[in-house]
Amino acid sequence: MKKVLFVLLRTILLHAVFVVLLLGLTGIYYLLRGEIEGTGFVPRSYAEIPHNQLIMAIVTFMAAFLTIMLLVRFIDKRSLSDMLKIRFNLNQFVYGSLLGAALIILVTFVLISMDQVGLGKGNFHMQSMLYLLLYYLFVSLYEEFLYRGYLLGYYTKQMPVYLAVILTAVVFALMHMANRSFNAIALINVILLGVVLGLLRIRGRNLWAPIGLHFLWNFVQGPVFGFSVSGSPRTHGLFLMWLHGNENLTGGSFGPNASLVTLAVLLALSSWLAYRQFYQRPVNELAE
């Protein structure tokens, strides 16, 4: 019972510190930008412009990084040098990126073959595309640092690895509940995606495969195919995607993350990864 309480308190503490830092850094950014431009406090619509979305993603990444630093130093009582030992692994990043792109391409072409969605020529803007590329990279960085980095690392010290992976995925999914058009299928899919990301983290013993998968999974959905990404407003993409089928198959306004096709793909992949991990090569510790 005491261990369950500690796990719950650590989870709450992580998110509380993150939210406080995020609100503080966001407020500072808006005030400074407003003072420089003479517009006062920047309105909410300001964040919908691509380069401002990127800035906000960087601010959020900073909040996540500072959160982990504070918890590592003052709660875990560990040296910050432990946190800074993370080394970039190009092979793992490319592997995860290709897997993420392949998965969403598979989902999209299954939907097209079922005549659930249509694909046409999009309204492509190179500058916006570059901003969104970096935006989704920073989104994947801060979410993976928080969840598959710090939280999964903490959970594996408190419980069996398979429970740690599942619990991290559930917490990750619950943090998406406020997103527009979130529903039961979206909840299951985001949990399954979290399980896939967690298993990649465990098996690869670093964060770069899950970061890569998360990055291109989102980027190919939105700026490439023109889907909504987890309820976010649709962006101008390489292609124009229109939905004319069953919302349970297309995902509706939430995007493919609320699609039954995605559920089938992620269930198959997570089952395969779990089989490889727990029956072929058990791993109980994280390297990073």
C-alpha positions in Angstrom: 0.0 0.0 0.0 2.8 2.4 0.9 4.5 1.7 -2.5 1.3 2.5 -4.3 1.0 5.8 -2.4 4.6 6.7 -3.3 4.0 6.0 -7.0 0.8 8.0 -7.0 2.5 11.0 -5.2 5.5 10.9 -7.5 3.2 10.9 -10.6 1.2 13.8 -9.2 4.4 15.7 -8.2 5.9 15.3 -11.7 2.8 16.8 -13.4 2.3 19.5 -10.7 5.9 20.8 -11.1 5.6 20.6 -14.9 2.4 22.6 -15.0 3.7 25.3 -12.7 6.9 25.7 -14.7 5.0 25.6 -18.0 2.5 28.3 -16.9 5.4 30.4 -15.6 7.6 30.1 -18.7 4.6 30.6 -21.0 3.5 33.7 -19.1 7.0 35.1 -19.3 7.3 34.4 -23.0 3.9 36.1 -23.8 4.6 39.1 -21.7 8.1 39.6 -23.1 6.9 39.2 -26.7 4.0 41.5 -26.0 6.3 44.2 -24.6 8.7 43.9 -27.5 5.9 44.2 -30.1 3.9 46.7 -28.0 0.8 44.6 -28.0 0.6 43.8 -24.3 -0.2 40.2 -23.3 -0.4 38.1 -26.4 -3.9 36.7 -27.2 -4.5 32.9 -27.4 -4.8 33.0 -31.2 -1.2 34.0 -31.3 -0.2 30.4 -30.5 -1.9 29.1 -33.6 0.6 30.6 -36.0 3.2 27.9 -37.0 6.3 29.7 -35.8 4.6 30.5 -32.5 3.5 26.8 -32.2 7.2 26.0 -32.5 8.2 28.5 -29.8 5.6 27.1 -27.4 6.8 23.6 -28.1 10.3 24.7 -27.2 9.0 26.5 -24.0 7.2 23.3 -23.1 10.3 21.2 -23.7 12.2 23.6 -21.4 9.5 23.2 -18.7 9.8 19.4 -19.0 13.6 19.4 -18.8 13.6 21.7 -15.8 10.9 19.5 -14.1 13.1 16.4 -14.5 16.2 18.3 -13.3 14.4 19.4 -10.1 13.0 15.9 -9.3 16.3 14.2 -10.0 18.3 16.6 -7.9 15.9 17.3 -5.0 13.6 14.3 -4.8 15.7 11.5 -6.1 18.9 13.0 -4.5 20.9 12.1 -7.6 23.6 14.1 -9.4 22.4 16.0 -12.5 25.3 14.4 -14.3 23.3 11.2 -14.4 20.6 13.0 -16.3 23.0 14.6 -18.8 24.6 11.2 -19.8 22.0 10.7 -22.5 23.8 10.2 -25.8 22.2 10.5 -29.2 21.7 7.2 -31.0 21.2 7.8 -34.7 20.4 4.2 -35.5 17.7 4.0 -32.9 16.2 7.4 -33.9 16.1 6.4 -37.6 14.6 3.0 -36.7 11.9 4.6 -34.6 11.2 7.3 -37.2 10.9 4.8 -40.1 8.6 2.6 -38.0 6.4 5.6 -37.0 6.1 6.7 -40.6 5.4 3.2 -41.9 2.6 2.7 -39.3 0.7 5.8 -40.1 1.2 5.2 -43.9 -0.3 1.7 -43.4 -3.3 3.0 -41.5 -3.9 5.7 -44.1 -3.8 3.3 -47.1 -6.0 0.8 -45.3 -8.5 3.7 -44.8 -8.2 4.7 -48.5 -8.7 1.0 -49.6 -11.8 0.8 -47.5 -13.1 4.0 -49.1 -13.3 5.8 -45.7 -11.1 8.7 -46.6 -10.0 10.6 -49.8 -6.6 12.0 -50.6 -6.0 15.0 -52.8 -3.4 17.7 -53.5 -2.7 19.8 -50.4 -1.7 23.5 -49.9 2.0 23.1 -49.3 4.1 25.9 -47.7 7.8 25.1 -47.2 8.3 27.5 -44.4 5.2 26.3 -42.5 6.3 22.7 -43.1 9.7 23.3 -41.6 8.2 25.0 -38.5 5.9 22.1 -38.0 8.7 19.6 -38.5 10.6 21.2 -35.6 7.4 21.6 -33.6 6.6 17.9 -33.7 10.2 17.0 -32.9 10.1 19.1 -29.7 6.6 17.7 -28.8 8.1 14.1 -29.1 11.2 15.2 -27.1 9.3 16.6 -24.1 6.7 13.9 -24.0 9.2 11.1 -24.2 11.6 12.7 -21.7 8.7 13.0 -19.2 7.0 9.7 -19.7 9.3 7.1 -21.2 12.3 8.9 -19.7 11.7 9.9 -16.1 8.3 8.3 -15.2 9.0 4.9 -16.8 12.5 4.9 -15.2 10.9 5.6 -11.8 8.2 3.0 -12.2 10.6 0.2 -13.2 12.3 0.6 -9.8 8.9 0.2 -8.0 7.2 -2.7 -9.9 7.7 -5.3 -12.6 8.7 -3.9 -16.0 5.5 -5.0 -17.7 3.4 -3.1 -15.1 5.6 -0.1 -15.4 5.2 0.0 -19.2 1.4 -0.3 -18.8 1.0 2.3 -16.0 3.2 4.8 -17.9 1.0 4.3 -21.0 -2.2 4.8 -19.0 -0.9 8.0 -17.4 0.3 9.2 -20.8 -3.2 8.6 -22.2 -5.0 10.3 -19.4 -3.0 13.4 -20.1 -4.7 13.6 -23.5 -8.2 13.4 -22.2 -8.8 17.2 -22.4 -8.0 17.1 -26.2 -10.9 17.9 -28.5 -13.0 14.9 -29.6 -11.3 12.5 -27.2 -13.3 9.3 -26.8 -13.0 5.6 -25.7 -11.3 4.5 -28.9 -8.8 7.3 -28.6 -8.1 6.3 -24.9 -7.4 2.7 -25.9 -5.2 3.8 -28.9 -3.1 6.2 -26.9 -2.6 3.6 -24.2 -1.5 1.1 -26.9 0.8 3.7 -28.5 2.2 4.3 -25.0 2.9 0.6 -24.6 4.6 0.5 -28.0 6.8 3.5 -27.0 7.6 2.0 -23.6 8.6 -1.4 -25.0 10.8 0.3 -27.6 12.4 2.2 -24.7 13.0 -1.0 -22.7 14.3 -3.1 -25.6 16.5 -0.4 -27.1 17.7 0.8 -23.6 17.5 4.4 -24.7 14.9 7.0 -25.6 15.7 7.6 -29.3 13.6 4.9 -30.9 10.4 6.1 -29.1 11.3 9.7 -29.8 11.7 8.9 -33.5 8.5 6.9 -33.7 6.5 9.5 -31.8 7.9 12.3 -34.0 7.1 10.9 -37.4 3.9 9.2 -36.3 2.6 12.7 -35.5 4.3 14.6 -38.4 3.1 12.2 -41.1 -0.4 12.3 -39.7 -0.6 16.1 -39.7 1.6 18.1 -42.0 2.0 15.3 -44.5 -1.5 13.7 -44.8 -3.5 16.5 -43.4 -5.2 14.6 -40.6 -6.0 16.1 -37.2 -3.3 14.9 -34.7 -5.0 13.9 -31.4 -7.7 16.5 -31.8 -5.5 19.4 -32.8 -6.6 21.7 -35.6 -5.8 20.4 -39.1 -2.8 22.0 -40.8 -2.0 22.6 -44.5 -0.2 19.5 -45.6 1.4 17.9 -48.6 -2.0 16.2 -49.2 -5.5 17.2 -48.5 -7.4 14.5 -46.6 -11.2 14.5 -46.5 -13.2 12.1 -44.3 -16.4 10.6 -45.7 -16.6 7.3 -43.9 -17.5 5.9 -40.4 -16.0 8.1 -37.7 -15.0 5.0 -35.7 -12.8 4.0 -38.7 -11.5 7.4 -39.7 -11.1 8.8 -36.2 -13.2 11.8 -37.0 -12.0 15.2 -35.8 -9.6 13.5 -33.3 -7.6 11.9 -36.2 -6.3 8.4 -36.8 -5.5 8.1 -33.1 -9.2 7.5 -32.6 -9.5 5.0 -35.4 -10.4 1.3 -35.1 -7.9 0.6 -37.9 -5.2 2.2 -35.8 -6.3 0.2 -32.8 -5.8 -3.1 -34.8 -2.3 -2.0 -36.0 -1.1 -0.9 -32.6 -2.6 -3.9 -30.9 -0.7 -6.2 -33.3 2.6 -4.3 -32.9 2.4 -4.0 -29.1 1.6 -7.7 -28.9 4.6 -8.6 -31.1 6.9 -6.3 -29.1 5.7 -7.7 -25.8 6.3 -11.2 -27.0 9.8 -10.4 -28.1 10.5 -8.5 -24.9 9.1 -10.8 -22.2 9.5 -14.2 -23.9 12.6 -13.9 -26.1 14.8 -11.5 -24.2 13.7 -10.3 -20.8 15.2 -6.9 -19.7 14.6 -5.6 -16.2 16.7 -2.4 -16.2 16.9 0.8 -18.2 20.3 2.0 -19.4 19.4 5.7 -19.6 
